[in-house]
């Protein structure tokens, strides 16, 4: 008996972030489009070879992307909004403009990018397609066909990966000025998919992986069952193609009953996050359909317990006819770092034995398939795996009794400020003396090549600690003096000492380890290197106090914010231990941040920001699970921030969210000021404000920092005027959407000067 082994997708960036470097060279004009094409082709070939080398019997094709797979899917079927039609839609100009915006004043081009949102409950971001009432769907790109042909020409058994039409439309939004819901245009889209799938059939494809991740969500069964039947009944008419209906990140739940009846030839089950589906799935999915068992976690970095997962696989096999079971990753390995190889010699042997990155996960999939066929062929691998799993369970490094006891001993007084917001606001206004419409930024300033070089030299020992500190202080002083000069009201130190807003804190907390090259894609060419939380978390010493004190000393008259990352974001943007509830790990992190907040206040810092951009991202995919998550996520933020006096102003920041679902939770955080992503989402925040109201102070972002374009004063003035209709003037702040780390100084300076002008003009108009 042989079992097909495969994965749903593989990381795109390469072992040394080759794609990031290639794409950024292209954007900078230092590489041609042909060089981009050829370099990407080589990267795909390398990744297929690696998967074959580890023993997979089939590889995915079409999972590669220059920027984002949802953008690729939209571009392929002609969802190119009118503002990009003036650009080159054959090459990459329009594609990258949709991703990043494009501003070239010399030729009169100034177009913003599409909206960006989090991909379900991950830290990956996708570009949101915009669909107009008069949308004309056409087959604009055959990227997936071309990449399938590449794989086949290299001798691989490949399976094209296509984002399904129902999910594509469900993840899209109605374009400005239009009223038709995207899903209502399914009938017009299906023929284009038929054309694409027919080309795949003609190219020799046998199976197509149809990704329909919306099946993991709460759906209106009547609407979505009809939509899926409408699309897939047409696809079933294409001779020679078989479809693997693929969903991930959660259980299918009540959607399974009707999804199992669709005219597809196989169904993928995420048996890591959706394991509760298994018994129902075995009873419900017709026996003539393949079951793809997603048994290797694509979202975390711990070695799978192959003994346990083999038992699950054998259960599936025993319930199906021979040849009707595949073994796979739970989801695409896009969310995993590339390989453990660079970590050899960097991480200690014990920790290394606990981990599994994308390459290793590929091997785990192949090992499971081999073990199901004949365990004796991989007995040595299974024994090593069992030893590593046992090592992690028994390691004394995992548990710190003092940390657990401190968290267990807390009472509710630790979760409440000393006075309600209205009283705190009066005291803070007297202490801070800020003008109407105060201006600030979210925290970070550009991490230039010089900053990164100095950090690298310091870490290599080529720059002494005293020299590095002197360099950072010089950069901090320049940054603060410039902010003061242009008229910003609440300043930041720029975060030049930090590689990443989570990694920095993890490096200063116990219970974390750090990889050398554990990069994962966040959006576009932006990669992050999440820390690994392996054990109980505590703060051995102050982390930011000295830097904050120095930064405040650089400004005699204006407050400089203490900048911290909140417990939920540290949790969500790390690879987290899976041997205790997330709420317990988050509580431990919250206590560490609480200690830092209290120390910052004692050092004279009057404004402290505790960022929680990931709080919406952490919201479970099913509404039945919302309440429990929101209760503990609010609790840990309050635990982190309620140890200060009423005069100390607590800020927090959120981004990329549909806020209506969590607005009550945002209110319950009891922060004094929130800054919030707004510009990329067509001011959807205003709808939430109108529905729920917000009594505290708030700074909705006035411009998108993820694009290099510079917003005009007029553009931001219009946005600020709209906000004033919903937010009292005395509670409204002016700020960008997010931190400025990834931007260049020229665009940052011009953008912030324009932002300050907007606030100054608004003050004059308000006083008139």
C-alpha positions in Angstrom: 0.0 0.0 0.0 1.4 3.4 -1.0 0.0 6.7 0.3 0.3 10.0 -1.6 2.4 12.5 0.4 2.3 16.2 -0.3 2.0 19.7 1.3 -0.5 22.4 0.5 2.2 25.0 -0.2 5.8 25.9 0.5 7.5 29.1 1.8 8.2 31.5 -1.1 11.1 33.5 0.2 13.9 30.9 0.0 16.4 29.7 2.6 18.1 33.1 2.7 15.2 35.3 1.7 16.3 35.3 -1.9 12.9 36.4 -3.2 12.8 39.4 -0.8 16.2 40.6 -2.1 15.3 40.0 -5.7 12.0 41.8 -5.5 13.4 44.8 -3.7 16.3 45.0 -6.2 13.6 45.1 -8.9 11.7 47.9 -7.1 14.9 49.9 -6.7 15.6 49.6 -10.4 18.7 47.5 -9.8 17.3 44.3 -11.5 15.3 43.9 -14.7 11.9 42.3 -14.9 13.6 39.4 -16.8 16.0 39.0 -13.9 13.0 38.9 -11.5 11.3 36.3 -13.7 14.4 34.1 -14.0 15.4 34.3 -10.4 11.9 33.4 -9.3 11.9 30.4 -11.7 15.1 29.1 -10.2 13.7 29.5 -6.7 10.6 27.4 -7.6 12.8 24.8 -9.1 14.9 24.6 -5.9 11.9 24.3 -3.7 10.3 21.5 -5.8 13.7 19.6 -5.8 13.8 19.9 -2.0 10.3 18.5 -1.6 11.1 15.6 -3.9 14.4 15.0 -2.1 12.6 14.5 1.2 10.2 12.0 -0.3 7.0 13.8 -1.2 5.2 12.0 -4.1 3.5 15.2 -5.3 4.4 18.9 -5.1 2.2 21.9 -5.2 2.6 24.3 -8.2 1.2 27.9 -8.3 1.7 28.5 -4.5 4.6 30.9 -5.4 3.9 34.7 -5.5 5.9 37.8 -6.0 3.8 39.5 -3.3 0.5 37.8 -2.3 -1.5 34.8 -3.6 -4.9 36.6 -3.2 -3.6 39.4 -5.3 -2.4 36.8 -7.9 -5.8 35.2 -8.0 -7.6 38.6 -8.5 -5.1 39.7 -11.1 -5.5 36.3 -13.0 -9.2 36.9 -13.5 -9.0 40.5 -14.4 -10.0 42.1 -11.1 -7.9 45.2 -11.8 -9.6 48.4 -10.5 -9.9 51.3 -12.9 -7.3 53.4 -11.3 -4.6 50.9 -12.3 -5.8 50.5 -15.9 -3.6 53.4 -17.0 -0.6 51.3 -16.0 1.1 48.4 -17.7 -1.1 45.5 -16.9 0.9 43.0 -19.0 4.1 43.2 -17.0 4.4 43.9 -13.3 3.7 47.6 -13.1 0.0 47.4 -12.4 0.4 44.3 -10.2 2.9 46.0 -7.9 0.9 49.2 -7.9 -2.1 47.3 -6.6 0.2 45.9 -3.9 2.2 49.0 -2.9 0.7 52.0 -4.6 2.6 54.0 -7.2 3.6 57.6 -7.1 5.6 59.2 -9.9 4.9 63.0 -10.0 7.1 63.5 -13.1 4.6 61.5 -15.2 1.5 62.3 -13.2 0.9 58.9 -11.6 -0.4 58.8 -8.0 -2.4 55.7 -7.1 -2.8 54.1 -3.7 -2.6 50.4 -3.1 -5.4 48.0 -2.4 -6.5 47.5 1.2 -4.5 45.0 3.2 -5.9 42.6 5.8 -4.8 39.7 7.9 -5.2 36.3 6.3 -7.7 34.7 8.7 -6.1 34.4 12.1 -2.4 34.4 10.9 0.2 37.2 10.8 0.3 37.0 7.0 -1.4 39.9 5.2 -3.3 39.7 1.9 -4.4 42.4 -0.5 -8.2 42.8 -0.6 -9.6 42.7 -4.2 -12.1 45.5 -5.1 -15.0 44.5 -7.3 -17.1 47.1 -9.1 -20.7 46.8 -10.3 -19.6 46.7 -13.9 -16.8 44.2 -13.2 -15.6 42.4 -16.3 -13.9 39.1 -15.5 -11.4 37.9 -18.0 -8.5 35.4 -18.0 -5.7 38.0 -17.6 -2.9 35.8 -16.3 -2.1 32.1 -16.7 0.5 32.1 -13.9 -0.7 28.9 -12.3 -0.7 27.1 -15.7 2.8 28.3 -16.5 4.1 27.2 -13.1 2.5 23.8 -13.4 4.1 23.4 -16.8 7.5 24.4 -15.3 7.2 21.7 -12.6 6.1 19.1 -15.1 9.0 20.0 -17.5 11.4 19.4 -14.6 9.9 15.9 -14.1 7.8 16.4 -11.0 4.3 15.1 -10.3 2.6 18.4 -9.5 -0.8 19.6 -8.4 -1.8 23.1 -9.3 -3.0 25.3 -6.4 -5.9 27.7 -7.2 -7.7 30.0 -4.8 -11.3 29.0 -5.4 -13.9 31.5 -6.7 -16.2 31.4 -3.7 -13.3 32.3 -1.3 -11.9 34.9 -3.7 -15.2 36.7 -3.8 -15.9 36.3 -0.1 -12.5 37.9 0.7 -13.1 40.7 -1.7 -14.9 44.0 -1.1 -17.3 46.1 -3.1 -15.5 49.0 -4.9 -16.2 52.6 -3.9 -19.3 53.8 -5.7 -20.6 50.3 -6.3 -23.3 48.4 -4.5 -23.3 44.8 -5.7 -21.9 42.3 -3.2 -18.9 40.4 -4.6 -20.5 37.0 -4.2 -23.5 38.1 -6.3 -21.1 38.2 -9.3 -20.2 34.6 -9.0 -22.0 33.6 -12.2 -19.9 36.0 -14.2 -16.7 34.7 -12.6 -17.2 31.0 -13.0 -16.7 30.9 -16.8 -13.3 32.5 -16.4 -12.3 29.8 -13.9 -13.6 27.2 -16.3 -11.3 28.7 -18.9 -8.4 28.6 -16.5 -9.1 25.0 -15.4 -9.5 23.9 -18.9 -6.0 25.1 -19.7 -4.7 23.2 -16.7 -6.4 20.0 -18.0 -4.9 20.6 -21.5 -1.5 21.0 -19.9 -1.8 17.5 -18.3 -2.9 18.3 -14.8 -4.8 15.4 -13.1 -5.6 17.0 -9.7 -6.2 20.7 -8.8 -6.1 21.9 -5.2 -9.0 24.3 -4.9 -8.4 26.4 -1.8 -11.7 27.4 -0.3 -10.6 28.5 3.2 -13.9 30.3 3.9 -15.3 26.9 4.7 -13.6 27.2 8.0 -15.8 30.2 8.9 -19.4 30.6 10.1 -21.3 30.7 6.8 -24.9 31.3 5.8 -25.5 27.7 4.6 -28.2 28.6 2.2 -26.1 31.2 0.4 -22.8 29.4 0.4 -24.1 25.9 -0.4 -25.8 27.4 -3.5 -22.7 29.3 -4.4 -20.4 26.3 -4.1 -22.8 24.1 -6.1 -23.1 26.7 -8.8 -19.4 26.9 -9.3 -18.3 23.3 -8.8 -21.1 21.8 -10.9 -19.6 23.7 -13.8 -16.0 22.7 -12.9 -17.2 19.0 -12.9 -17.9 19.2 -16.6 -14.2 19.7 -17.5 -12.9 16.3 -18.7 -9.9 14.8 -17.0 -9.6 17.1 -13.9 -10.1 16.0 -10.3 -10.5 18.6 -7.5 -9.2 18.5 -3.9 -11.5 20.9 -2.0 -9.2 22.4 0.5 -9.8 24.4 3.7 -7.6 25.0 6.7 -7.1 26.8 10.0 -10.2 25.4 11.7 -12.8 22.7 11.7 -15.4 22.6 8.8 -18.1 22.1 11.4 -21.6 22.4 10.1 -20.3 23.3 6.6 -19.0 19.7 6.3 -22.4 18.2 5.7 -23.0 20.1 2.5 -19.4 20.4 1.4 -19.2 16.6 1.4 -21.9 16.5 -1.3 -20.1 18.8 -3.7 -19.0 17.3 -7.1 -15.3 17.2 -6.1 -13.0 14.2 -5.9 -11.4 14.8 -2.5 -11.6 16.9 0.6 -8.7 18.1 2.7 -9.1 18.2 6.5 -7.0 20.3 8.8 -6.6 17.6 11.5 -4.4 19.9 13.7 -6.8 22.8 14.2 -9.9 20.9 13.1 -9.4 17.5 14.6 -12.9 17.6 16.1 -14.2 17.0 12.6 -12.6 13.6 12.1 -15.3 11.2 13.2 -18.0 13.2 11.5 -15.9 13.5 8.4 -15.3 9.7 8.2 -19.0 9.1 8.5 -20.1 11.9 6.1 -17.6 12.1 3.3 -18.6 9.6 0.6 -16.2 6.6 0.3 -15.4 7.4 -3.3 -13.8 10.7 -2.3 -10.2 11.1 -1.3 -9.5 12.3 2.2 -6.4 14.4 2.5 -5.3 14.2 6.1 -3.6 17.4 7.2 -1.6 16.0 10.1 1.6 18.1 10.2 1.1 21.6 11.7 1.9 24.3 9.1 1.4 27.1 11.6 3.8 26.2 14.4 7.4 25.0 14.7 7.3 22.1 17.2 8.1 18.6 16.0 5.0 16.6 15.5 4.3 13.7 17.7 4.6 11.2 14.8 3.4 8.3 17.0 0.2 10.1 17.8 -0.4 11.4 14.3 0.3 7.9 12.8 -2.5 6.5 15.0 -4.8 9.2 13.5 -3.7 8.4 10.0 -4.2 4.7 10.5 -7.7 5.4 11.8 -8.5 7.3 8.5 -6.9 4.6 6.4 -8.9 1.8 8.1 -12.2 3.7 7.3 -11.4 4.2 3.6 -10.8 2.0 0.6 -7.1 1.5 -0.4 -5.6 4.5 -2.2 -8.3 6.9 -0.9 -6.1 8.6 1.7 -3.4 11.2 1.3 -1.2 12.7 4.0 -0.3 16.3 4.0 0.4 19.5 6.0 -2.6 21.0 7.8 -2.2 24.2 5.7 0.4 25.7 3.5 3.9 25.8 5.0 4.0 29.5 4.1 3.6 30.2 7.8 6.8 28.3 8.8 10.4 29.2 8.5 12.3 27.6 5.7 14.8 25.2 7.3 16.5 24.2 10.6 19.9 23.9 8.9 21.1 27.4 9.7 20.2 26.9 13.4 22.7 24.0 13.8 25.4 25.5 16.0 23.2 28.5 16.8 20.5 26.8 19.0 21.4 24.3 21.7 21.0 20.6 20.8 18.0 20.1 23.1 16.0 23.0 21.7 17.0 22.0 18.2 15.5 18.6 18.8 12.1 20.1 19.6 11.7 22.1 16.4 10.6 21.5 12.9 10.6 24.1 10.1 9.2 23.7 6.6 11.9 21.4 5.3 11.6 19.2 8.4 7.8 19.3 8.1 8.1 18.0 4.5 10.1 15.1 5.9 7.6 14.5 8.6 4.8 14.2 6.0 6.9 11.8 4.0 7.7 9.8 7.1 4.1 9.5 8.1 3.2 8.2 4.7 6.0 5.7 4.8 5.2 4.5 8.3 1.5 3.9 7.3 2.7 1.7 4.5 5.4 -0.1 6.4 6.6 1.3 9.8 9.8 -0.8 9.7 11.2 1.4 6.8 11.3 4.5 9.0 11.6 2.9 12.5 14.8 4.8 13.3 13.1 8.1 12.4 10.1 7.3 14.5 12.4 6.5 17.5 14.3 9.7 17.2 11.0 11.6 17.0 9.7 9.9 20.1 12.8 10.8 22.0 12.7 14.4 21.0 9.0 14.7 22.0 9.7 13.1 25.3 12.6 15.4 25.9 10.4 18.5 25.5 7.8 17.1 27.9 10.3 16.4 30.6 12.7 19.3 30.3 13.3 21.2 33.5 13.7 24.4 31.4 10.0 24.6 30.7 8.4 25.2 34.0 9.2 28.0 36.5 7.1 27.5 39.7 7.5 31.1 40.9 6.1 32.5 37.6 3.1 30.2 37.8 2.4 30.9 41.4 2.6 34.7 40.9 0.0 34.5 38.2 -2.3 32.2 40.1 -2.2 34.5 43.2 -3.6 37.6 41.4 -7.0 39.1 42.4 -9.3 41.4 40.3 -7.7 44.5 41.7 -4.7 43.8 39.3 -7.0 44.3 36.3 -8.5 47.7 37.1 -7.2 51.3 36.9 -7.5 53.4 40.1 -10.1 55.8 38.6 -12.5 55.9 35.6 -11.3 57.4 32.3 -13.1 60.8 32.8 -11.2 61.5 36.0 -7.9 60.3 34.5 -8.4 62.5 31.4 -8.7 65.6 33.5 -5.5 64.8 35.4 -3.6 63.9 32.2 -4.6 67.1 30.4 -3.3 69.1 33.3 0.0 67.1 33.4 0.7 66.9 29.7 -0.7 70.3 28.4 -1.2 69.0 24.9 -2.9 71.2 22.2 -6.2 70.3 20.5 -5.7 67.5 17.9 -2.4 66.4 19.3 0.0 64.8 16.8 2.1 61.7 17.3 3.5 58.7 15.5 3.1 55.1 16.3 6.6 54.3 17.4 9.3 53.3 14.9 11.2 55.4 12.5 13.1 54.2 9.4 15.6 51.4 10.0 18.2 52.6 7.5 21.0 50.6 6.0 23.4 52.4 8.4 21.2 51.4 11.5 21.2 47.8 10.4 24.9 47.8 9.7 25.7 49.2 13.1 23.5 46.5 14.7 25.1 43.8 12.7 28.6 45.0 13.6 27.7 45.1 17.3 26.3 41.6 17.2 29.5 40.3 15.5 31.7 42.0 18.1 33.1 44.4 15.5 31.6 47.4 17.4 32.0 47.8 21.1 29.0 48.1 23.3 29.9 51.7 24.3 30.4 52.7 20.6 27.0 51.1 19.7 25.2 52.9 22.5 26.8 56.1 21.5 25.6 55.6 17.9 22.1 54.7 19.0 21.9 57.8 21.3 23.0 60.0 18.4 20.3 58.6 16.1 17.7 58.9 18.9 18.6 62.5 19.6 18.5 63.4 15.9 15.1 61.7 15.6 13.6 63.5 18.6 15.0 66.9 17.6 13.5 66.6 14.1 10.1 65.6 15.5 10.2 68.6 17.8 11.3 70.9 15.0 8.4 70.0 12.7 5.8 70.4 15.5 4.8 66.9 16.6 3.4 67.0 20.1 4.1 63.6 21.6 7.4 62.2 20.5 8.9 58.8 20.1 12.6 57.7 20.3 12.5 55.8 17.0 13.3 52.3 18.2 16.7 52.1 16.4 17.8 49.5 18.9 15.1 47.1 18.0 15.0 44.6 15.1 11.4 43.9 15.6 8.7 44.9 18.0 8.3 41.4 19.3 11.8 40.0 18.9 13.3 42.8 21.0 11.1 42.0 24.0 11.6 38.3 23.6 15.3 38.8 23.7 14.9 40.4 27.1 12.5 37.9 28.6 13.1 34.5 30.0 11.3 31.6 28.4 12.2 32.6 24.8 14.8 31.4 22.3 15.7 33.0 19.0 16.5 31.6 15.7 19.2 32.7 13.3 17.2 32.6 10.1 13.7 31.6 11.2 12.1 34.2 8.8 8.4 34.0 7.7 6.6 36.3 5.2 4.4 38.9 6.8 3.4 40.8 3.6 5.1 41.4 0.2 8.8 41.3 0.8 8.4 42.0 4.5 9.6 39.1 6.6 9.6 38.7 10.4 11.6 36.4 12.6 9.3 35.3 15.4 10.8 34.3 18.7 10.0 30.9 20.1 8.2 30.8 23.5 9.3 27.4 24.9 8.7 27.9 28.6 7.3 30.0 31.4 7.9 33.8 30.8 9.4 36.3 33.2 11.4 39.6 33.1 14.8 39.3 34.7 15.5 43.1 34.5 14.2 46.3 33.0 14.2 46.3 29.2 13.5 49.8 28.0 13.9 52.1 30.9 17.4 53.4 30.2 16.6 54.2 26.6 13.3 55.9 27.6 15.1 58.1 30.2 17.7 59.1 27.6 15.0 59.9 25.0 13.0 62.0 27.4 16.2 63.9 28.3 16.4 65.0 24.6 13.2 67.0 24.9 12.8 69.5 27.6 9.2 70.4 26.9 7.4 67.5 25.2 6.6 64.0 26.4 8.4 61.1 24.8 6.4 57.9 24.8 7.7 54.7 26.4 7.2 52.1 23.8 6.2 48.5 24.6 4.5 45.6 22.9 1.4 44.1 24.5 1.0 40.5 25.7 -1.4 39.4 23.0 0.8 40.7 20.2 3.9 39.1 21.7 2.0 35.9 22.0 0.5 36.0 18.5 3.7 37.1 16.7 5.8 34.4 18.4 5.8 30.6 17.9 4.1 29.6 21.1 4.4 26.6 23.3 1.5 24.2 22.8 1.6 22.5 26.2 -0.5 25.0 28.2 -3.5 27.3 27.4 -2.6 30.4 25.4 -4.3 32.5 28.1 -1.8 31.3 30.7 1.2 32.1 28.6 -0.3 35.5 27.8 -0.8 36.2 31.5 2.8 35.5 32.2 3.9 37.9 29.5 1.4 40.5 30.8 3.1 40.4 34.3 6.5 41.0 32.7 5.1 44.0 30.7 3.3 45.3 33.9 6.7 45.4 35.7 8.2 47.4 32.8 5.2 49.8 32.7 5.6 50.5 36.4 9.4 51.0 36.1 8.9 53.4 33.2 6.5 55.5 35.2 8.9 55.6 38.1 11.6 56.8 35.7 9.5 59.9 34.8 7.8 58.7 31.6 4.3 60.2 31.5 3.0 58.5 28.3 3.4 54.8 27.8 2.2 53.0 24.7 1.5 49.2 24.9 0.8 48.1 21.3 -1.7 45.4 20.6 -2.0 45.3 16.8 -2.6 41.5 16.9 -5.6 41.5 19.2 -8.2 41.3 16.3 -5.9 38.7 14.5 -6.2 36.5 17.6 -10.0 36.4 17.4 -11.1 32.8 16.7 -12.6 32.0 13.3 -15.8 30.7 14.8 -18.2 33.1 16.7 -18.9 30.4 19.3 -15.3 30.8 20.5 -15.2 34.6 20.6 -16.3 35.2 24.2 -13.6 33.2 25.9 -10.8 34.7 23.8 -12.0 38.3 24.2 -12.3 37.8 28.0 -8.7 36.7 28.5 -7.2 39.0 25.9 -8.8 42.1 27.5 -7.7 40.8 30.9 -4.1 40.4 30.0 -3.9 43.9 28.5 -5.4 45.4 31.7 -3.0 43.3 33.8 -0.1 44.8 31.8 -1.3 48.5 32.1 -3.2 49.1 35.3 -0.2 49.4 37.7 0.3 53.1 37.0 -1.2 56.3 38.5 -4.1 58.2 37.0 -1.8 60.9 35.6 0.1 58.5 33.4 -1.5 58.2 30.0 -1.7 54.7 28.5 -1.8 54.4 24.7 -2.4 51.4 22.6 -2.3 50.7 18.9 -4.4 48.4 16.6 -4.1 47.7 12.9 -5.7 45.7 10.0 -9.0 45.0 11.7 -12.7 44.7 11.1 -13.4 46.5 14.4 -17.1 46.0 14.7 -16.6 42.4 16.0 -14.3 43.5 18.8 -15.3 47.1 19.5 -16.8 46.3 22.9 -13.5 44.6 23.8 -11.5 47.6 22.7 -13.6 49.8 25.0 -13.1 47.3 27.8 -9.3 47.6 27.5 -9.7 51.0 29.3 -6.8 52.6 27.5 -6.6 56.4 27.6 -5.7 56.8 23.9 -5.9 54.4 21.0 -4.3 54.8 17.6 -5.9 52.7 15.0 -5.4 51.7 11.4 -7.9 53.5 9.2 -6.7 54.9 5.9 -6.4 51.6 4.0 -9.9 50.4 5.0 -12.0 53.2 3.4 -12.7 54.7 6.8 -14.7 51.6 7.9 -13.8 52.5 11.4 -16.3 55.3 11.2 -19.1 52.8 10.9 -17.9 51.1 14.1 -17.7 54.4 15.9 -21.2 55.3 14.7 -22.5 52.0 15.9 -20.7 51.7 19.2 -19.4 55.1 20.1 -16.0 55.6 21.9 -15.6 57.8 25.0 -11.8 57.8 25.3 -9.3 59.5 23.0 -8.6 58.1 19.6 -6.2 58.6 16.7 -7.5 57.0 13.5 -4.6 56.8 11.0 -4.5 59.5 8.4 -2.2 57.8 5.9 -1.0 54.4 4.9 2.6 53.7 5.8 2.8 50.4 3.9 3.1 52.3 0.6 6.0 54.6 -0.4 3.6 57.2 -1.7 3.4 60.6 0.2 -0.1 61.7 1.1 -1.0 65.3 0.3 -2.3 67.8 2.9 -5.6 67.9 1.0 -6.0 64.1 1.1 -5.4 63.9 4.8 -7.5 67.0 5.5 -10.5 65.4 3.9 -9.9 62.2 6.0 -9.5 64.2 9.2 -12.7 66.2 8.5 -14.7 63.0 8.1 -13.4 61.8 11.5 -14.4 65.0 13.2 -18.1 64.2 12.4 -17.9 61.1 14.6 -15.2 62.0 17.2 -15.3 65.0 19.6 -12.5 67.4 18.8 -11.1 67.2 22.3 -10.7 63.4 21.9 -9.2 63.3 18.4 -5.5 62.7 17.6 -3.6 63.0 14.3 -1.2 60.2 13.4 -0.1 57.8 10.7 -1.6 54.3 10.4 1.3 52.4 11.8 5.1 52.5 12.6 7.5 53.9 10.0 10.3 51.3 10.3 10.0 50.1 6.7 9.8 53.5 5.0 12.6 55.8 3.8 13.4 59.1 5.5 12.5 61.4 2.6 8.9 60.1 2.3 8.6 60.0 6.1 9.7 63.6 6.5 7.4 64.9 3.8 4.4 62.8 5.0 4.7 63.9 8.7 5.2 67.5 7.8 2.0 67.3 5.8 0.3 65.5 8.8 1.3 68.3 11.2 0.0 70.9 8.8 -3.4 69.1 8.8 -3.6 69.3 12.6 -2.4 72.9 12.7 -5.0 73.9 10.1 -7.7 72.0 11.9 -6.9 73.9 15.2 -7.2 77.2 13.4 -10.5 76.2 11.8 -11.9 74.9 15.2 -10.9 78.2 16.9 -12.4 80.4 14.2 
